[in-house]
Amino acid sequence: MKFASAPSQSKYDVVIIGGAMMGASTAWFLSAHPGFDGSVLVVERDPSYELCSTAHTNSCIRQQFTTAINVQVSQFGVDYIRNFRANLGGDPDVPDIKLHEFGYLYLAGSAEGEQNLRAAAQLQNENGAATEILTPEQLAERFPFYDLDGVRIGSLGTADEGYFDGGTMFDWWKRKARDAGVEFVQNEVVGIERSADRATGVKLADGSVIGCGVVVNAAGPRAAGVAGMAGLSLPIEPRKRYTYVVEAENPLDQDLPLTVDPSGVHMRTDGQYYMIGAAPDEDIAVAPDDFVEDLGLWMDKVWPAVATRIPQFEALRVVQSWVGHYAYNTLDQNALVGPHPELPNFLLVNGFSGHGFQQSPAMGRGLAEWIVSGRYETLDLSPFGFERIAQGKLLVEQAVI
Ligand SMILES: Cc1cc2nc3c(=O)[nH]c(=O)nc-3n(C[C@H](O)[C@H](O)[C@H](O)COP(=O)(O)OP(=O)(O)OC[C@H]3O[C@@H](n4cnc5c(N)ncnc54)[C@H](O)[C@@H]3O)c2cc1C
C-alpha cells in the first residue's frame, strides 16, 4: 500500500501514531463503526514495517492466560479470526484466515508451577476456555516424544489455540480502512502539543503541526518515547525476544503443541519446520533499533533445552532466526489501553508484552467504541486502564512467554 508523505488536511478528528497492527486495527474498527463519520490520519515512520514488533511476531493465539480479561479478549480474537471475511463486510476478495490449532502446552517443573497452572486452568475454564490438566502419564500417552523427567503436570489448550495468519488480517485492515477514507502518511511524530488537559496537535518530522481531536499512541516498543513527547511516563520498554525456525533431522509424526518448557524456551510446529522462541538470559531494556543477535544463545541455552525435552530433536538445523522486540510493561506485563487520566484525549494501546497480535481485534474495536461513545460498548476493557498504575492496583499477567 502506498503512503502519502504529507497529510491532506491540517486537522483530523483522530490521529493515530503508528500504523502497524494496533494502529491498523484501530483505524479499521473506527472507520467501520456506524457512529463514526470523522476524519482519521495514521502517521507511520516506516511503511516497510521492517523494524516493528508486527514484523517479528510469531502470530499465535491462546486462551491460557492468568487474568480473566485476557481470556475474554482471546475468545473474541478467535471468533473474529474465524469470521474474518464477514467481519470485513463480506467482500469475496477478503480471504479466510488460516487458524492452525495445535494448542499450547505449559509444562510445570515445580510445586509452585503446578499450583499456578491448576489455578490458571480453573480461571480459564470459568471463562469458557477448553484447558485440560494432564498428568505425566497422560502426557506420555498423547505426546510420546517428550522426555518428561521433572515434569509434574501439563496444561493443554484443547481448542482455540494455535497459529493464525495475522499478516493477512493486518493487510486487509489497512486496505479497508484506506478505502473507507482513512489517510496513511509516511512521517514521524516528533512532538505532541498540549494544553493543561488536552493534546492539541502532533508535530511531524517536516516541522508541520497537525491538529487533532484525539491522539492514539500505537507506537509499539516506542510507546514510552511517544508518551514522553506529551510529558507522560509509561512503564514500557523494548525487550529482545529470539525466534528460530529449525528443520529436524527426525521430525515428529504429529503436531508439536506450542510447548512452554519450564526453562522458558518454547517450541511448536511450523509447517514442515519447527519454531522456537526464547528470551535472553539478561532480559533488559534495549534501544528500539537494536536488533543485534546474541549468537551464543542458541548453542548455550535454546538448543540444549529443546533437545532435553524432545530427545528426537538432537539434530536440528537453524534455517532462519531473528530478534524482535516486546513492548514490555515492566509493572504487570499487561496492556495499557484507553485514555491517559492526565490527558484524556491521549489514548493508549500499548505494552502488550508479547501477546498483542491476538489481542489486536479486541483492542481496535474497544478503542473505536471509546472514541465514538466515550465507553466500551461490547467487551469492557477498563481493567487495562492506566488508572491501575496510578492506584497501584496492578493486573499481573503471569502467563507471559
Ligand atoms: C518475537 C515476537 C513474537 C511474538 N509472538 C506473538 C504471538 O505469538 N502472539 C501474539 O499475540 N503476539 C506476539 N507478539 C507481540 C505482537 O507482535 C505485538 O504485540 C504487536 O505486533 C504489537 O503491534 P503494535 O502495532 O503495537 O506495535 P509495532 O508493530 O511495533 O508497531 C508500532 C509502529 O509504530 C511506528 N512508530 C513508532 N513511533 C512512531 C512515531 N513517533 N511516529 C510515527 N510512527 C511511529 C513504528 O514504526 C511501528 O510501525 C510477538 C512479538 C515478538 C517480538
The ligand as a Tripos MOL2 file, in Angstrom:
@<TRIPOS>MOLECULE
LIG
   53    58     1     0     0
SMALL
NO_CHARGES

@<TRIPOS>ATOM
      1 C1          9.3710  -12.3510   18.6830 C.3       1 LIG1
      2 C2          7.9530  -11.9450   18.9390 C.ar      1 LIG1
      3 C3          6.9570  -12.9060   18.9460 C.ar      1 LIG1
      4 C4          5.6370  -12.5360   19.1850 C.ar      1 LIG1
      5 N1          4.6870  -13.5020   19.1440 N.ar      1 LIG1
      6 C5          3.3920  -13.1670   19.3910 C.ar      1 LIG1
      7 C6          2.3920  -14.1550   19.3270 C.ar      1 LIG1
      8 O1          2.6450  -15.3220   19.0260 O.2       1 LIG1
      9 N2          1.1220  -13.7820   19.6200 N.ar      1 LIG1
     10 C7          0.7940  -12.5070   19.9650 C.ar      1 LIG1
     11 O2         -0.3660  -12.2370   20.2540 O.2       1 LIG1
     12 N3          1.7280  -11.5290   19.9860 N.ar      1 LIG1
     13 C8          3.0110  -11.8400   19.7050 C.ar      1 LIG1
     14 N4          3.9670  -10.8670   19.7340 N.ar      1 LIG1
     15 C9          3.5760   -9.4990   20.0690 C.3       1 LIG1
     16 C10         2.9700   -8.7760   18.8920 C.3       1 LIG1
     17 O3          3.7410   -8.9880   17.7390 O.3       1 LIG1
     18 C11         2.9060   -7.2870   19.2390 C.3       1 LIG1
     19 O4          2.1840   -7.1330   20.4650 O.3       1 LIG1
     20 C12         2.2060   -6.4950   18.1660 C.3       1 LIG1
     21 O5          2.7820   -6.7190   16.9030 O.3       1 LIG1
     22 C13         2.2930   -5.0230   18.5340 C.3       1 LIG1
     23 O6          1.8130   -4.2230   17.4860 O.3       1 LIG1
     24 P1          1.9280   -2.6470   17.6110 P.3       1 LIG1
     25 O7          1.2120   -2.0880   16.4590 O.co2     1 LIG1
     26 O8          1.5190   -2.2510   18.9990 O.co2     1 LIG1
     27 O9          3.4970   -2.3530   17.6030 O.3       1 LIG1
     28 P2          4.5490   -2.3430   16.3470 P.3       1 LIG1
     29 O10         4.2850   -3.4910   15.4530 O.co2     1 LIG1
     30 O11         5.8920   -2.2270   16.9370 O.co2     1 LIG1
     31 O12         4.1580   -1.0560   15.6080 O.3       1 LIG1
     32 C14         4.4100    0.2500   16.0860 C.3       1 LIG1
     33 C15         4.5080    1.1460   14.8760 C.3       1 LIG1
     34 O13         4.6120    2.4940   15.3090 O.3       1 LIG1
     35 C16         5.5230    3.1650   14.4580 C.3       1 LIG1
     36 N5          6.0150    4.3310   15.1920 N.ar      1 LIG1
     37 C17         6.6710    4.3310   16.3810 C.ar      1 LIG1
     38 N6          6.9580    5.5910   16.7600 N.ar      1 LIG1
     39 C18         6.4580    6.4110   15.7880 C.ar      1 LIG1
     40 C19         6.4470    7.8110   15.6150 C.ar      1 LIG1
     41 N7          6.9990    8.6440   16.5240 N.pl3     1 LIG1
     42 N8          5.8710    8.3300   14.5070 N.ar      1 LIG1
     43 C20         5.3080    7.5050   13.5720 C.ar      1 LIG1
     44 N9          5.3040    6.1580   13.6890 N.ar      1 LIG1
     45 C21         5.8600    5.6220   14.7870 C.ar      1 LIG1
     46 C22         6.5910    2.1190   14.1870 C.3       1 LIG1
     47 O14         7.3370    2.4040   13.0290 O.3       1 LIG1
     48 C23         5.7630    0.8450   14.0500 C.3       1 LIG1
     49 O15         5.3990    0.5510   12.7310 O.3       1 LIG1
     50 C24         5.3070  -11.1780   19.4670 C.ar      1 LIG1
     51 C25         6.2950  -10.2030   19.4200 C.ar      1 LIG1
     52 C26         7.6040  -10.5760   19.1590 C.ar      1 LIG1
     53 C27         8.6550   -9.5040   19.1190 C.3       1 LIG1
@<TRIPOS>BOND
     1     1     2 1
     2     2     3 ar
     3     2    52 ar
     4     3     4 ar
     5     4     5 ar
     6     4    50 ar
     7     5     6 ar
     8     6     7 ar
     9     6    13 1
    10     7     8 2
    11     7     9 ar
    12     9    10 ar
    13    10    11 2
    14    10    12 ar
    15    12    13 ar
    16    13    14 ar
    17    14    15 1
    18    14    50 ar
    19    15    16 1
    20    16    17 1
    21    16    18 1
    22    18    19 1
    23    18    20 1
    24    20    21 1
    25    20    22 1
    26    22    23 1
    27    23    24 1
    28    24    25 2
    29    24    26 1
    30    24    27 1
    31    27    28 1
    32    28    29 2
    33    28    30 1
    34    28    31 1
    35    31    32 1
    36    32    33 1
    37    33    34 1
    38    33    48 1
    39    34    35 1
    40    35    36 1
    41    35    46 1
    42    36    37 ar
    43    36    45 ar
    44    37    38 ar
    45    38    39 ar
    46    39    40 ar
    47    39    45 ar
    48    40    41 1
    49    40    42 ar
    50    42    43 ar
    51    43    44 ar
    52    44    45 ar
    53    46    47 1
    54    46    48 1
    55    48    49 1
    56    50    51 ar
    57    51    52 ar
    58    52    53 1
@<TRIPOS>SUBSTRUCTURE
     1 LIG1         1 GROUP 0 **** ****
